[in-house]
Amino acid sequence: MQKQVGILIFENIEVLDFCGPFEVLSVVRLDEKKRMQTNSPFDVKLIALTKEVVITKGGMKVIPDFDIHDCPPLDILIVPGGMGTRTLMYNEEILNFVRAKAKEVELLTSVCTGSLILANAQLLDGVEATTHWKSLNRMKEEFPHVMVCMDKHFVEDGNVISSAGISAGIDMALYILKRYFGEEVARSTAQHMEYPYLEVNQRKVVL
């Protein structure tokens, strides 16, 4: 049975923040030799505040599969980032949605400034987490109960995984593959994507 993955999308979302994990989780195969005959072990859907077309930071128009009111049960929730998080992190409907899903999912994850939404929902209190390097100080100042990690590319604390900015979501998603199905599957997926597999979990931007 496929794991059900929901990726939250919103106005002014950073494209790679959600497209990176979407690609990894949808393109993975447990047996690379049977790629054409098998499907991904993940069923990935896009969730938005409403079913209206979402316009990304770069102007891409994206149609969500569900809104937050008819979202089906999930195993994994991914909360991406982007400029849109600056307002979305104060939206009570969104905060209530992620709080409800946090009680349900096996994995609660964020990419980039998506962690600010989780932090404002009090879902990162006492949790080690990270975010885009430009937002690290903001996270430390506004959310003192979060144990902000400065030097890792992504951070796992219990069932919460947060990543650094933008492209880090790809590495986080590859780690999710490793977590569920082992390193061989994660590496073969990275190879299929012609993407370098992360050997050392260290932030790529020098602070």
C-alpha positions in Angstrom: 0.0 0.0 0.0 1.3 3.4 -0.9 2.2 6.0 1.7 0.0 9.0 1.4 2.0 12.3 1.2 0.5 15.7 1.3 2.5 18.8 0.2 1.1 22.1 1.3 1.1 24.8 -1.4 0.3 28.4 -1.2 0.6 31.8 -3.0 4.2 32.9 -3.5 5.6 29.4 -2.6 9.1 28.7 -3.8 8.8 26.3 -6.7 11.7 24.0 -5.9 10.6 23.8 -2.2 7.7 21.7 -3.3 8.7 20.4 -6.7 11.9 18.9 -5.4 10.4 16.6 -2.8 7.5 15.9 -5.2 9.9 14.7 -7.8 11.9 12.5 -5.4 8.9 10.9 -3.8 7.0 10.3 -7.1 10.0 9.1 -9.1 11.4 6.5 -6.6 11.1 2.8 -7.4 11.9 0.0 -5.0 13.4 -2.0 -7.8 15.2 0.2 -10.3 15.3 -2.6 -12.8 11.5 -2.7 -12.9 11.1 1.1 -13.1 8.7 1.0 -16.1 6.6 -1.8 -14.6 6.1 -0.5 -11.1 4.9 2.6 -9.3 6.3 4.8 -6.5 5.6 3.6 -3.0 4.3 7.1 -2.3 1.1 8.8 -3.5 1.9 12.5 -3.5 -0.8 15.1 -3.5 -0.9 18.9 -3.3 -2.9 20.6 -0.6 -3.9 24.2 -0.5 -6.1 26.6 1.5 -8.7 26.4 -1.3 -9.0 24.6 -4.6 -8.2 27.8 -6.6 -5.1 27.9 -8.8 -2.0 28.7 -6.7 0.5 31.1 -8.2 4.1 30.5 -7.1 6.8 33.0 -6.5 8.0 32.7 -10.1 4.6 32.8 -11.6 3.9 29.1 -12.2 0.2 28.2 -11.9 -0.5 25.1 -9.9 -3.8 23.3 -9.4 -4.1 21.6 -5.9 -5.5 18.2 -5.5 -7.3 19.0 -2.3 -8.0 21.9 0.0 -7.4 21.8 3.7 -11.0 20.9 4.4 -11.2 17.8 2.2 -7.6 16.6 2.6 -7.6 12.8 3.1 -5.7 11.1 5.8 -1.9 11.4 5.4 1.2 9.5 6.4 3.6 12.4 5.6 3.0 16.1 5.6 5.5 18.4 3.8 5.3 22.1 4.5 7.5 24.0 2.0 8.6 27.6 2.2 9.0 30.8 0.2 7.9 34.4 0.5 4.3 33.3 1.0 5.2 31.9 4.5 5.5 35.5 5.8 1.7 35.8 5.8 0.7 32.2 5.8 2.4 31.5 9.2 -0.3 33.8 10.8 -3.3 32.2 9.0 -5.3 30.4 11.7 -6.9 28.0 9.2 -3.5 26.8 8.1 -2.1 26.6 11.6 -5.1 24.5 12.7 -4.7 22.3 9.7 -1.0 21.5 10.3 -1.8 21.0 14.0 -4.5 18.5 13.2 -2.3 16.7 10.6 0.7 16.6 13.0 -1.4 14.3 15.3 -2.1 12.0 12.4 1.0 11.7 10.3 4.1 9.4 10.7 6.4 12.2 9.5 5.9 16.0 9.9 8.4 17.8 7.6 9.3 21.2 6.4 11.5 22.7 3.7 13.1 26.1 4.0 10.9 28.7 5.8 8.0 26.2 6.0 9.5 25.6 9.4 8.3 29.0 10.5 4.7 27.8 10.0 5.4 24.7 12.1 7.1 26.9 14.7 4.2 29.3 14.9 1.8 26.4 15.3 3.9 25.4 18.4 4.8 22.1 16.7 8.6 22.7 17.1 8.6 23.6 20.8 11.5 21.7 22.3 12.3 20.3 18.9 15.7 20.6 17.1 14.9 22.2 13.7 16.4 24.3 10.9 15.3 26.6 8.1 16.8 28.7 5.2 20.1 30.3 6.3 18.6 33.8 6.0 15.9 33.0 8.5 17.9 31.2 11.2 18.3 34.4 13.3 14.6 35.2 12.9 13.6 31.7 14.1 15.9 32.0 17.1 14.5 35.4 18.0 10.8 34.7 17.4 10.7 31.1 18.6 13.0 30.7 21.6 11.5 27.3 22.4 12.8 25.9 19.2 16.3 24.4 19.3 17.6 26.0 16.1 20.3 24.0 14.3 22.7 26.2 12.4 25.1 23.8 10.7 23.0 20.8 9.3 21.5 20.5 5.9 18.4 18.8 7.4 17.5 17.9 11.0 15.6 14.9 12.2 14.1 15.0 15.7 11.7 12.2 16.5 9.1 12.2 13.7 9.9 15.8 12.7 12.3 16.5 9.8 13.2 20.1 8.7 15.5 21.1 6.0 17.6 24.1 5.0 16.6 26.3 2.1 15.1 25.4 -1.3 17.2 22.7 -2.9 17.7 21.1 0.6 14.2 19.7 0.2 15.5 17.3 -2.4 18.1 15.9 0.1 15.5 15.7 2.8 13.2 13.7 0.5 16.0 11.4 -0.4 16.6 10.9 3.4 12.9 10.0 3.7 13.5 7.3 1.2 16.4 6.0 3.2 14.4 6.1 6.4 11.6 4.0 4.9 13.4 1.8 2.4 17.1 2.0 3.0 20.1 3.7 1.5 20.3 1.7 -1.7 16.8 2.9 -2.8 17.7 6.5 -1.9 21.0 6.3 -3.8 19.5 4.7 -6.9 16.8 7.4 -6.9 19.4 10.1 -6.7 21.3 8.4 -9.6 18.1 8.2 -11.7 17.6 11.9 -11.1 21.3 12.6 -11.9 21.5 14.3 -8.5 24.5 14.0 -6.2 23.7 12.0 -3.1 24.4 13.9 0.1 27.3 12.1 1.8 27.7 14.5 4.8 24.7 16.2 6.5 26.3 19.6 6.6 24.8 23.0 5.6 26.1 23.9 2.1 26.1 27.6 2.7 28.9 28.9 4.9 27.5 31.1 7.6 
